[in-house]
Amino acid sequence: KKKEKKRKDKTRQDKTRQEIRQGKARQVTKTGLNLETRTSTEEMSVFVASVSALLISIPVIIIFFVTLYYWSKWETRRQEAKELNAALTGNRQLDAHASPHELA
């Protein structure tokens, strides 16, 4: 069983070396001396994943800032309405003795 596993690893290594020679795979250095090989299809999939992540994040950021803008606008309007309402009710309290049809 051990020999079979060794043989499988050997054939995998040989295949990887062959791909590197043919230019189908490239060695990528990771932390330290650990050499990892990546085939061109793997590199392509990594590239596609990063690009799609970027394309998804851009609209999300835009939507966030647009929402923030309109929310602050709405909040300002709400505050102004509150102040206006307070002023109107304040005036009404001053004219409490006035008849209802004068207020309308």
N, C-alpha and C positions, 0 to 999 in steps of 0.2 A: 504493500500500500504506500509506504514511504517513497519507494523507488518510482512508483507511478506519479506521485505528486511532484517529485523532483523532475521527472521527465516532462510533465505538463508545464512546470515553471520554465524549464529550459526552452521548450518550443515557444512559449509566450515571449521569453526574452529574445530568442532568435528572430521571431516575427517583428518585435518592436525594433530591433537593430536594423532589420531589413527595411522597415518603414522609414527609419531615420535616414538610412543611406539613400533611399529613393526620394526623399524630401517630402514624404506624406506625413511624417510626424516630426515633432521638434522637441528638444529637451528643454524643460523649463526648470530653472533652479528655484527651489523653495528654501526656506530658512536653513542655513548651514550647508552641508554637503549633500543633502537629500536631493537626488535628481529624479524628477518626475517627467514622464514623457506624455505628450498630448498629441493626438492625431488631429489632422486638419478639421475633421468633422466636429471633434470636441471643441476645438478653438472657435469654430463657427457658431456652435450652439451657445458657448459662453458669450460671444459677441452679440448674438441675437437676443439673449436674455438681458444683457446690460442695456442694449438699445431699447428694448420694449419697456424695461423698468423706467428708463429716462422718459420715454414717450408717454407713459402713464403718469409719472410724477409731475410733468409740466402742466397739464390741464388741472390737476388737483391743486397745485400751487396757485394757478390763475383763479380758479373758482374760490379758493380760500380768501384771496385778497379782494376779489369783487364782492364777496359776501360781507367781508369786514367793512368795505367802503359803504355799501348800502345800509348795513346795520348801523353804522355811526351816523349816517344821514338821517335814518329813521329815528334814532335815539335823540338827535338834535331837534327834529320836528316835534317829537313827543314832549320834550322839555319845554319848547316854545309854547306848545298847546297848553301844557300844564300851567305855565306862567300866565298866559292869556286868560285861561279859565279862572285862575286865582284872582286876576285883576277884575274880571267881569263879575265874579261872585262878590268881590270886595265892594265894587260899585253898587251892586244890587243891594247889599246890606246897608249901604249909605242911603239908598233910595227906598228903604223898606216901607216907608209911609206912602210912597207913590202908588197910584192905582195900577192894576195889572196891564191895562191896555196902553199905558204910557211906556211901559218897559218893552213891549213888543216892537 
